[in-house]
Structure formats: structure tokens, C-alpha cells
Amino acid sequence: MIVVTGAAGFIGSYFVGKLNRAGFANLVLVDRYDDPAKERNFQFKEYASLVDREDFFEWFRKNSGQVEMVFHLGARTDTIGQEPESYETLNLRYSQNLWKACTDYRVPLVYASSAATYGNGEQGFSDAHNQISRLQPLNLYAWSKHDFDVWVLNQKNTPQFWAGLKFFNVYGPNEYHKGRMASVVLHAFQTIRDTGGMKLFRSHRTDIPDGEQKRDFIYVDDIAEVMLFFLENQKHPGIYNVGTGKARTYLDLTKAVFESMNRTPEIEFVDTPCDLRSRYQYFTEADIQKLREIGYSRPFTCLESGVSEYVTRYLNQEVCF
């Protein structure tokens, strides 16, 4: 069995579909199944069982001998929430307990970290282990992910294999339920469809023009490919960046959405809300040298190709994958 936590969410549900297409059907999907908006993400997938996240550790105790690997993708992902107890419970303590269980049961573990841990980028974007403790995240979500990374690197007892994957800005099918936390691609598609134009945050730094804020945007299928790589290659434990290695501007991304929709770009800039300005990342770009060094050689999807596929194959047809 392969266990996927967060299996009803964006990346988790896409990865379950990717596993199905790779021939894996003996899957255990762990999540909270009380949100009707997420039902489309798993109702047509092949799996062995659904397990509520609150019941999972008891299930794991009874069935650990049958588990080949755990992919821990479940988390509270809201980057603007202000409830520290929620992030500590769901993102830190739950992950620590899962790490300890995988260690005790000798089950390999791959877990999702985040590029949000890099904060404003002053410390660079290296995934070298000796650099991680120096990072200064900008919000509670990022701190919860960072605290777990730091905790992991201080553990003497580990699963027989583990990898922490720092996902950069992911976009792609199955994120329709995320509301304000969905990618800019989805927001742009919906706004352009409804109004004909798109609004982007104005830059509040004198050295960066409006729309030239840059992120490392990565298509969700590339994320799934990296996780499949670690399913088959369990020789190099550690924390790894998972991005394209090439930052692109929000203007690039938005123009790609207009192009995919056969629309002429109409873009307006608006002030970034004051409560977000101090927590806003102006630049992210994954250093993926370490991932390449352990043998991951697949090219990453370029922004224009990923946006085009997402818009034409999924958003225009309102389908999940």
C-alpha cells in the first residue's frame, strides 16, 4: 500500500491520479472528508480505502506492515491565517507524530515542505542542510513548515528513507476548491472570463516595476513526477527544492493566461493590501542542483506550456484529474 495524506486536496489528489496512471491502485487516502467541495478530487480515483486523518495513526498501527511508503501532503496551507495553534497542531505536531510512526514502523516518508520557508529570500534559496536553520519565514504557515524542517534535521532516529520537498509556487488542475489560496493562474482565468481583464498587485519596492515580482511557478504534474522519482529512488535522504529553477514574472504568467484564452491582455495594477505587504515575497527561485545531482533529469514544464495545458485541457472543460 501507498499512503497519501491530504489526498482530497490539490497536490494530493493530483498525485493520486498520477499514481493511478502509473499502475498503482492499492492506495490509502488520508484526509478530512467533510468538505463537499473536494469530493470531485477523489470520487473517480482508484484506491483501497479512505481514512480520516484523526483515525489514521490507529489505522497505521494496525496496518504498518503492509505500507510501502507514506507521502505526507496534508497541511493547513492558508498563508494569511492568524491562528498559531492551528498551524502547530496540523502542520508541526501531526507531522512530528507521523515521522515518529514511520521511524518506528520502518516505513519510508516523503513530506511536503514549502518555498514559503525562504521568507524574503535574503538568505538565498539553497536547500543545503546547513543553511536551513538560518531562514526567516514571513507568516505562520511558513514558520510551521520551517519548524518541522529544522526539527527533522535534528533527529537521530529517522525512517529508513525520508525526503522533505520544498514546493515552490504550484499551479494546475484540482485546486478549484482553494478559494483565495488558489494559484494566480486560476484566479486570472476566472477573472478574465468574467470581466475581460485582470488586476495584479502593484510593486511597493522602488527597485521592482509593477508586475515584475517574480516567482518560481511549477506545474503540478512536475511535482508529481518528482514524487514518483522518490518512490523509485530511495538512496539519498534529505530536504530538496522542487521548482523549475527559473523565476518568471507575474506579468509573464498573466499574459500566458490571456494567450491561452485567446484574449488581448488588459491588466490593471492595484495596491497590495497593507496587512500583506510585510509578508509578501517579491522573488523566489529554486536552486535545484541537489535534486539534479541525485539523478532527477526530467525537464520541467515551461510556464507558457503549463498554463496553456491547464487552461485548455482543464479549466475550459471544468474537469479534475
N, C-alpha and C positions, 0 to 999 in steps of 0.2 A: 504494500500500500504506500501511496504517497499522500502526505497530509499537506493541505494548503489552508492557512488561516487567512482571514479577510477574503474568503472565496466568493462572497457576494458583491465585493467592491469592484472598483475599476481595474486595477492591475491584476488582482487575484482572479477575477472571473475571466479576464482575457487569457491569463496563463493557464487556467483550467481548460479553456478551449484549445490552446496551443498543445497542451499535453494530450488531449483527446485526438487531435490531428496527428500527433506523433505516435499514436497507438496505445496510450495509457488511459485506461478506464477504471482501474481499481483505485479510485481516489476518495479521500475523506475530506469533505469540505466543511471548514470550521468558520463560523461567523455568528452574528445575531440575525435571526431570520424573522424579525418583527417589522421590517420596513417593506411594505408592498412595492415601493418604487424600485427596489432592487431585484424583484422576482425575475424579470426578464434576463438578468445576468446569469442565472444558473438553471432556469427551468428546462432548457433544451440541452444541457450538458450531460455527459455520461459520467457517472460516479457511483461509488459503493454506498455511501451514506452521508447524510448531513448531520453535523454535530454542533450544538450551541456552544459558544465559546466558554460559557460558565460551566458546562459539563465536560469540557474537553480533557482536563487533567485526569479526571476519573476514567474517562474512556481510554486515555493514553496509558494509564497504569495497567489496565486490563489487556490492552492490545499492542503494547510496545514491541513485542516480538515479531509482529507482522509488518511493522513500519519500516520502509526503506529509507525515507528521507522526509524532513519537515521543511516546508517553505513558509516562513512566518512573514506574511504580508499585511496582517491585520494591525490597525492602529487608528487612533484619532488623528486625522490629518488636517484639521482646521488650523490654519496658520495665524488666525487673529483671535482665537479664543482666549479667555482670561480666567480660566478655572484650573489652577495648577494641580489640584487634587485629581482631576480627571486625567490629565496627561501623565501624572506619576503612576496612577493605577493602571491605565490601559497601555501606555507606551513603555514605561520603565519596569514596574513590578511584574506585569504579566510576562514581559519578555525575559526578565531575570528568572522567573519560575519556569518558563519554557526551556531556557538554556540549561538550568539545573536538571530538569527532567530528561532532556536529550543527552546530557552528560551521564546521568545515572543509567539510562537505558541503552547507551551507546548507539544513538541514532544521529546521523548527520543532520546539520541545521544550516539553512541559508535564511538570513533575515534581511528585511528592508531597512536601511538607514536612509539618509536624505542629504542632498546638497545644501539644504537649508542650514545644516550644521556649520557651513563655512561663513555664515554671517555676511558682513560687507566685503569679504574677500581680502582683507588686509593681511591675513596670514597665508594667502595663496590658496591653491586648490589641490594640494598634494595629498594623496592618501597614504603617504608614508606613516607608519605607526608612531614614530617618534615625534610627529608633528600634530597629531590629532588632539592631544590634551590642551594645546595652545589656542584652539579655536574659540571664537566668541559669537555664538548664535544670537539672533535678533528677536526671537519670540519663544513662547513656551513650548510650542510643538518642536521647534528645532532643538531647544535645550533638552527635551525629553529624549530625543533621538541621540543627541550628543552624549548625554549622561550614560546611556546604555552602551554606546561605542567605547567610552572610556572605561566603564565597568568591565566590559568584555576583555579588553586588553590587559586588565589586571587580574584575570582569573587564571589560577594554576590548573584547575580542573576544567576540562573542555570536552565537548562532544568529540567523537572520533574524527569528524571533519566539521568545519564551520566556515562560513563566509558571510560577511556583512557587506551589503551592496548599497553604496550611496547613489541613489537615483537622482538624476538631475531633473529638468522640467519635462515631465512626461505628458504626452497628449495621445489621443487615439480613442477607438471605439470602447463603449461600455462605461463612459464617465458621465452619462446624461443625468444621473441621479445626484451629482455632487453639488449642484447649485452654484453658489459663489466660489467654491473651491475648484470648479472645473477649469480646464485649460483655457487659455485665451483663444485657442482655435475654436472651441465650441461656442464661447461667448461671441466671438466675431461672426461665426456662421449665423447664429440666431439673430444677432443684432442687424447684420446686413440683410438677412432675409426679411426681417420685419420692418426695417426703416430705410434700407438702402445705403446706410453709412455706418461708420464705426468710430467710437471715441476711445482714445488712448490716454494714459496718464502723461501729463506734461513732465518734463525733467525739472527737478528742483536743484540741480547742480549746474554751475556755470560752465563746467568743462565737458558736459554731455548735452548735445542738442535734443530737442523733443523727439521722441520715438527712437532714439539711438541707444536707449537702455538695452543691454544685451543679456541673453540667457542661452544656456546650452539646452536647446529643445530636442528631446529624443522621442522617437515614435515608440509606442508601447510594444510593437512587435519586436523591436530590437531588445527591449528589456526582457521579453520572454525568451528570446534566443540566448541571451547571456545566462539566464537561469537554467535553461536546458543544458548549456555548456557545463555548468557546475554539477548538474545531475550526473553527467557522464565523466567529469574530470574532478576528482576529489583528492588532489595531491598537494595543493598549495593553500592552506587555510589563511584567512586574513580579511582585512577590510579593503574593498575595491570601489573606485569610482565607476559609475556606469552612466556615461554620457557620450556624445558624439566626438567630443574633443574640439568642437568648433562652435564658438558663440555666434549667435545671429541676433539681429535687432528685432524689436517688436514691429518696426515698420516692415522688415522683410517678411515676418510671419503674417502680418495683416494683409499685405499685398498678395501673398500667396493664397490666402483665403479668397480675396476678391477674384483673383485669376481663376481659381478652381470653380467659382460660382459664375464665371463669365460676366463679371460686373466691373465697371470702371471704379477705381478706388476713390472713395470720398471719406477722408479721415480728418477728425477734429481732435484737438488736444484739450484735456480738462485737468484741473488741479488734482494732484494726489491728495486724498483726504489727510488732514493734519495728523490724525491718530495713527496713520500708517507710515508717514514719511521717515520716521526714525528707525523703522523696521523694514525698510524697502531695500531689496538687493538690486543694485544697478548693473552688476556684472557677475555672471557665473560661467565657468568653462572647465570642463572636466579634464584633469590630467589622467589620461588612460594608459600611460606607459606600463604600469604594473599589470594591468589586465592583458595587454598585448604580450608582455614578457612571459606569462604563464600559458600562452598558446591560443588566446582568443583572437582569431584572424579575420572574422567576418567583417565586411564593410558596414558602416552604419548608414541608415536611410537619410538622404539629404532632405532638408526642410521642405523644399518645394514638392518633392515626390511623396513624402509622408503626408503633407497637408492635402495634396491632391487625392491620394487614395482615401484618406479619412473622409473628406468631403463628398467625393463622388460615389464611393462604394458603400459608405455607412450613413453619413448624415443626410444625404439627399434621399436615401431609401428608408431611413429611420429603423435601421436594424442593429442588432448586437452581434458580437462574435465571440 
